[in-house]
Amino acid sequence: MKTENALSLTSGLVNEWRFLRRQPLLWVTAFATMGFATLLSQGLAIDEMAPAAAMQLALMTLQLLIMPAIVAAIAPLMLLKDRRCNMAELIAATPQSGARLLFIQAAGLFALCFLLMLLAGLPALGVFALDASPQAASALTGNINTLQHPWPLLWVFAEFHIMWLAPNLLLWTGLALWLCRQGSSVTLYVTLSLTMFAYLYLCSLMGSPVLAGSQVVNEDFYHLMLWLDPMNFVALTQKLGSGFNQSNLNSAGFTTEQAFVLNRLLVLAMSAGLWWRALAAMAKPSDQQRAPGTRPNTCCKEENAVTDSLPVTVAPAVTVAQPVTAEPPQITALDAKRSGGEILSGSGTGRRLLALYLNALGTVVRERLDLALLGLWLLFCANEVASGLTFAEPLARLISPGSIDALNRIMFDLVPVGGSLLLTLFGWQVATGASRIGFGELIAATAVKSRELIAAQWLALVTLALLLPVLAAVVTLIVQLLFASPISGAPYLLTVAVRWLSLALWGGWVLGVCHLLRSPLAAAGSLLLMLVIKYSPLMAGLGLSHPLWNFTNIPLQPGDDFWGYGASLATVLPYSLLWLTLTLAILVTAGFATHRGGGFRPPAARLSPVLTAQIMAVAVITLLVGHSQLIAEKPLLNTRMSEQWRADYEHQYLSFADKPALKLTHLEARVDFFPGSGNAVIELEYLLVNPHQEPVETLLIGRYGNYVGGNNEHSKIEVDDASLEQGSIEGGPNLGQQLYRWHTPVAPNDSRRIRASLHFRQPDWWPANNRHFISKQLSYLRAYPLIPMVGYQYDWQLTDPKLRQKHGLPKQSRARPDGYDWISISSTVSSCDNQTPLAQGRRIDDTQADGRRTVRYQTRGPIRNLPAWMSVAAQPSRSVAGEVEINIFAPYLPEQTLALHRRAMTDTLNWFAANISSYRGHALSLVAFPELAMSGYALPQMILLSNKLGFRAEPEANAGFDQRYRRTVHETAHQWFGHDLGNGTGEQNAFLVESITKYLELVLIEERYGTKAMEALVAYEAKRYREAERSELGKDLPLIHALSSHQQYSAATLAFASLRSAMGDEPILATLRSLWQNHGYPKPPARAEDFVAGLIRQQPEHRDLISRLFLMPTGVDAIADARAQTTTVGANQTTRRDASQTTRGGAFAPR
């Protein structure tokens, strides 16, 4: 080959662009990238975060989620176009080096992907530039101060793309280049997808701030990944959190900046290796097999072909293929022996369907890549079950985990997500196989009906959909046998059946899309978009979350031993019918719109307008019925609707915050539970008093927008001596509120009584939530926000400043006036005669008649205004601590666990009686609660405790302390910290509720189990704090104003441990006693600053320590580092956290 004939890099790139700009997939990818980048940039804005850090966080997330998809979409267009366009021989005949052509294509791929990622970063730059200032950006990025750059954000933007994007993109394009030389586009798509998911999983183990539930699993592994992370996002996260610090050494002895440089060099070396291997493989045949005057055949094996490409001899001007004398290669998508023989010669529909069914199954079974992916997925399932079968929470293990616990590990994440991805691949291969290998015309000429073809293919996917959960269940069963875990058949049958139905319906959607769009590329892109909508938070980020975006999903929730799958079992039937109707409509439409699946339009318009209208009418009516049922049970369907309702409420009723209003002082409640039918009837009588010095003329009362308001069959309000104002205020919607005008204004200190009744029914379309549900095992109704509320509700205001600005509201919401909201409560609760009705107060009457049990409760005096009513199937275990009756309700009550909880409650009651104040109530009830996203929750005179964590778990052998004891102490202490003190002010912090409760944990664990157990708790919290701080990118706040849970809990533990070490317990106890004396009900409520000021008065010599711990943003950082370096908790203890633990919480729930 002569040098003058060589194609220059510039000319080659121009030629590649001329080809690419005519490809629709390129423009679809570009527009989708820009749209997603714009949404993501806006969704990741954090108020407390510096603009430069927020921009880098957005750019990092773009790389995680977009860059692999861009490479996978464009790489086949550039690197496989010779084979995709059947031009491999013609290109091989040109006087160009194959390696050079491949290098030009790869360089073009890198340049185009870099340009798209650069454009995708512009929305982030624009969004964060609006709020940026040079000082903020300079303070965040260490080296900008020295450079004095006039545009700090632009510098950060350029630095990120040079130091992170360019090396990472070289690595991904090198991987794509190597894969394209090894296999087909399907191999490229699958391998890049698996690589991306594997890296996302790796990021979740490193505590990535952009992935929910991420935790650092091992400290040494984290430091190792600082310089071995292939995309170096661990170092970027650490930089955003603390900045590069030359003195910050990792475990290998490198500084963070040195580790960063080494990482980038390693990535460049890996990229160079991949590029060299791919180019060398292209160049080698030309050196070994090239003959004078000829060009080597660079054609790789045709995609999906069974045999290698036939040899081609290339003359200087003409390419002539050798004649084929052997039998032609077999057709993979339509096997000649089976399909051509059995399908075409078959005389019956049944035989044709069977042949088509077997052929469709064979398409998947004969694909080695599919079998490899299936095996890899099963290995993931086995590992997940085996590694987490006994896990309850950090430092605790399950006692005798059963089939429900084992199935929960995979049946609600790995099986639906992984199964959908696999079935999408299988369905795409089955439906588009003929078009992809160029046999569409041959298939179109056969005597097979399109409807028969689609029916057979769907039947094959239904079979595969059954195979996936069955194999996962078999793997789970094997693990249970190996662990000697008790096995139950019912959970297996239910979860496999539901997952099979969901996957089978999804397979119908995959087939429908492929046959309707006809183009394999268009079908693949549409299915990818559907998967993104189905499983990503995209729609939630747009404020358009809806259960029906999760196509074909049946929202069965993870079960537990408390009530099995009772939380969501009622949703199976309605969702199954809805998705089955829509799936059949799609498949019927596809049967008329496709021509034997060959990628052609039917020869005539076989889908008549009448039939089209009928199918569309069925689909639309089905969707409308489902949507209307969802709205009827939950009017505020998504965050956007909730935001709009809150904004409208404040716009319309804010004026009532400045008007005198009546105050609720006593609530008389009659609650009738019907667990068998899932209903409850609530009748209420409010005693309202005018506490002002002027008459009150109006009464505003209504329910929160998520419940039907006004007078209707579900809710009724009766107000005597008043008239309902007709119409709405200023022409706006009433938002479920009613405004009454008293005929005679209510004079100061005068009172009025009003009545309300409402009917609650357990929803059929929504799983049970942790505020209201009715079941045969436990029924629970929390009063707020279920019942009508009197007056203007400050809790219903928008609090986010950006949302308030968006809806035209003042930047800051109106603060609640200081003052305790306490009432006395009388409750009459009835239920089935085999259940225990439960409410707050002393049990003063208990009767049974006509198969129902009725119990009347009366509080000793006013308590915090948080009423709740329950009906419990479990029989109570009663005991007495002083004058307080302790009731424990749980379906599983081993004597040792029962004694532990009784001891924790008694210790807490006795400690407060001896040191602070006695318990205000007559009885305290602890109720085992199902797994509904909280580990514990404290109501006045009631405690709800996770059945799994509180009664089915035990400490690990090397735990150091008992999580059950700690949690029960914590929730019991909320009867003082939270429901006695720590309420009644408008400030939005939890110091006097959550943080100060951690002090009592330290004291009582030390008193009960000794100093070693207390130190174990401190070390555990220090480890949690340091792990969480790595991913904390928001603004640091003082402990008394902390918003993050790890600061409210873990940092508080460290602060009080340091205080106790420096000054002992007596100054802290004296400060707490003074708070109760000066701020206990009905005196003015206390604030967090009052505690700090009182502590300084007690110990002025420790003013600096107190100020540093409670008033400075990073006051406990040094303590956490020292504790973590000097104390080891649970050697070799795995800190694995399951997904359910990361979502537990609540107003008074320790994280």
Steps between C-alpha positions, in 0.01 A plus 500: 500500500629839405531778748323754279185289505477502881193675640587790726347529846318821411355360178399181675321687777318714243385184320382347826301815580338499156379150570393558860301816443258297285437248779178569698638315802773761540251786526268304726797433728606863495157641582435237767837578657432872515150451639609261771800717587276806539261316733781348700679831547191659647414203717840483670506856623560504877426819689780457756756399238745733327419543128837363384458184708140456387608537138771237538248271668268543201783438253604192694147364486484570127810290451357219707166485322546648151853443374478117473167531320642751251797276424274196460264688267761655269772232497311258270426783256871570459681177577259246352354688206691286246323188622167666578484637143643182336797701370783312669645353179473829311678691777764229516571557130601863555874583514486588871645335804233331708665612821512860377132496403415357840710763677322780310162352594601465866639854507174626354307305761703655781471852357125473447431353845722765661308772317165358608613475861636854482165625370319294764701681767394845380155487672675426828739789441211733421283392794772532761656812350183690593569453870877484488747749636878501458547480874282190536668318217845600614431383851402160367777435250833522672727613216273773364604744771858489378406542134263795558298391195230752408243231424526229766205293377642489147831386641333226704301398192814475286697323773231237539482422129877480464583307815194274527304488175785463249679204668174328589365539147824364356450192716137449392570557132796263523273236649245557224773481236627170636146356529413593142802307381391197704127474435177658382304805606296283737821401678596866519164608645487223758863528610492878538170477690638239737815706547297810582278315750803336658667838544182650646494215750865569579415868558223398739761313705714814510232729642422693181285807578300460177383144568233440763596261776874516434726405789874448542529127565869489587745770596804340336305432183395865490861622525606247237236630261631854545768406251353191327150629423484483117298822477646659816170616641605398850775762494260756354248438777771540763615819329150646505457405864833617641727616220843361410722508803866417477497372856210265436670163457322189383577149606766459230700797628405734214339837540162536338641715222778250430245219488298707252797548267591133519141404424486716190828350374370148557178577311698644208717189498194273498345704219819482295509123548144456374558723199827325414347152525211591272720672240764227515236234435398696191852546373631145553313327211639752248857419605461123488252426219532786258596409141639739241228699333233379742341621821432278796141417585421699815143384521420353832239241551152619399281582796308197620641283218570138582802457270795722422489736204584343168851574367527792262775564246546865419644613168636852455165627372242224541397289797383150403365254752580134457204288388318320774501126445411383847160506668399858592539596867206437728279790596506579867185709523291252300660158506468346154442147614239583759346826382515435129388142534258493787357851470442507127386143461299490818133462421363600841511822694612311810801351325599836357469664841707225659769534235508878533508469880792258495683716248458810719628312803791370298598852400571574865628161610753477216645842585799442727499861611145463633593189695807673642293798613242271657769313689663823618164631621435180696842533663407852612175365643677221687759739642234749612297235684800329657668821614189662646278217621574556870555876476263718703696823547859591585616299803180290503390177335163338444386218724404207278448683167237331283386487141351850507833646612690305235264599219508864608867510408435460125130481409441874528811639329724252322218289356273778366783725377737233378214294362365796304843573352552138397150464361542822303812356339332165434189660352699734279705209367191290432296776335772662288718202416383472140545871428845513659646223284332613179238222475198725537398448136521123532284498812251736338455250214398211727145392574523583868240739636629798691264433788627142527859620497440756779300251706777242477770754584305628800444144619877448480562816703234393750693177542826688548325739740398200709849354481667811648317519839491121524879479464541785749270316742698178456823687577336650810376159610848349465647779714232442763582130509870577540424737789245261657241775477130414554323464164141602422336428168238776491746793467672323211175438315373855547818689410581277202145532367492878531846548351421260216180686414675837506787378281268318260299818446821696447600247237177582317590869506847422362354301213240764428759778479730296276224406254340844498822689429645237261852650512723307746692815592183702560357216706818472707505875565133505599542205733801667660296815557217296650744329737637839605147624572411175673793476740676836519392804707460700179125556526525568873765761426254663262238501773288257297538182702214258446463127577406432137839619374634172633362306206346157581614528861284336766593687821533203732715618791759298695337281758580445864409254771257748653229478232657326202427706191198674648644846433432473127319176421183689407683677215576180306157451340426857380846555355502158336171568322612848391833388355351188338243712317764744375737219398234326295410830333864555402542147367178510299607829345844361423346193335322719247780755457787259423557274199624172645759683707720567200526874548249586225166666496202275424414484128166664579349698783388200704428702813165661429414839648216343697725239657767763565249718681376204704849400611591858586174543688571188708853617580397855586206389715723253684757770573235749608338248733835415657599865532165600649522223760850611596386862529193402702716323756785754496406836345853643521647242268852640465730768634392757243136468602598517866711812441218665309247418772723639773571815301127551433421442864748764612389747233138461595503461877817673624294797613342279767841464668466862612140473614394383847385139487349250738731244658430131549521401870317166517425225249230239548547210256299193411691263269348173374742263324383227262822309420327232296367745241781754526282787625485740791245761604618802699270739685653805666387780726729803533492737797627838373591792725575863415835579671517855360388831643268567208201316354548237228258526208605215268606137511736349243501120502603240243711199412835470333480476123585131482160418647154579374380816671171675542163346580454180300462127551854480639509805727242716674539805724217640714525846654211638703430872532699570183440519126724361230642768276374421152752497214869537552726772620592743226378261235763232559447130572399402853779237519296283734457785752175643636450847635220558752378830638361495852155647540620640829875571522680289759594720794838475678531180708169379358477156337320321217452135407509366147461146366668316217472149362697321235529156348838342428540208261824315437611592144502233229737678262760621750712292741454566869691798641631558850233754595170324432411142421250234599582129503410189694830507689516870586293808421653842552358849445709805581275801541705749303470570218204261468238685704376857440733765642393828658659828393787582269751212478864609489614144426323515163719783370777455245840528668745474209607857403524419129156343489357795688655738249366288214145525635520872574530469877731689736845342533444391859189322620300641789635366830262337744442719807660367816264318733417144599225325303375260766152355543319248716360195321213262571485203264249220463646233273322184384613204293450125466475314829831320432697826474610765746381857426774743600523876549685753713405537865381279782266211426186585694246263343520170310187322377409229246166461321376366166842371399671835556725634770478863609757676717488856627819698569549834673825698529599614847546857374599686185755330276661597173240526225587175316208259548510147360278193520582134444348154496756231583458127443797405719425451867683738735766419755433728797730610780537794737790744549421712803158646427523450123336204327722359221328316214695318228315372192684272255410186304840348586592536866793284615549543870856630469401771250192592702710541814753716313236747377330510839839569659579780252164670560527462876857633507396807302192569712698464823789717378272789405303469824823517699678773303254714300125450547254214529307358208179697440284208389348199671597241237770459236443257213762351266354349182686285247465664159534352149784601269363827364815710457567579864689328778321682780255781563387659823153643557382639833460195729557261205811352339503330160800270457605303194401138547804386303758710685335501840381141538662283231860623526783445744848654537793367303755316707743793483244780500604657830147617585140399435320702233160388636567647842641820350200550269240438773678742733508756220129475420398494866707812564295685239216512753713776657725616213244574233160459663572683824784737404613574145165603351302819482750714308515593134865406453571213264768300676506182700763567762265489801320203348757269342850621585456535873342154515835355396635621834260272683608205286857550620397528865265202518715265290792577731287446809351174372788342305813686612752745359621262231153481343467879511838540330388253233198719430720809472739325262210375290354850471846644421535258211151583371573871525827482307344286227204733458715813503686379190180523298371815671543780248262753650580787728629408845270613780546516878371198686207687655378588148600176324273368227684184394414185691863401554562836665185486713581148622864401455653844553279550805626173649859611454431845643333369816766232545763775492299712745461212744871429481588865570244601764302193607123460507397737777531830303297347216233375742483837672451668164220261405327553835513876449344460155206311650462754777507801269348364180280203588131512406324744524797737522668643187652214297877447491736539207833333430683821590350483849674169564836630382467820704401301810796266455740793475352644820562169673857464372643837392852356504399270214346775287742440210432127493122550515507765229718286275279192537160663462550834327772430244431311175786249527522475876507119521720422200817468705319282756372270226848460351656430838233247598525319166879476524517380860191280530399198296142385512426146400819383333433376147140618539339560164307824496272391220167677488199377315278735300219489751718636781603807304138606466396450859432811693236712656471802720635311799681208338872445555679442174 
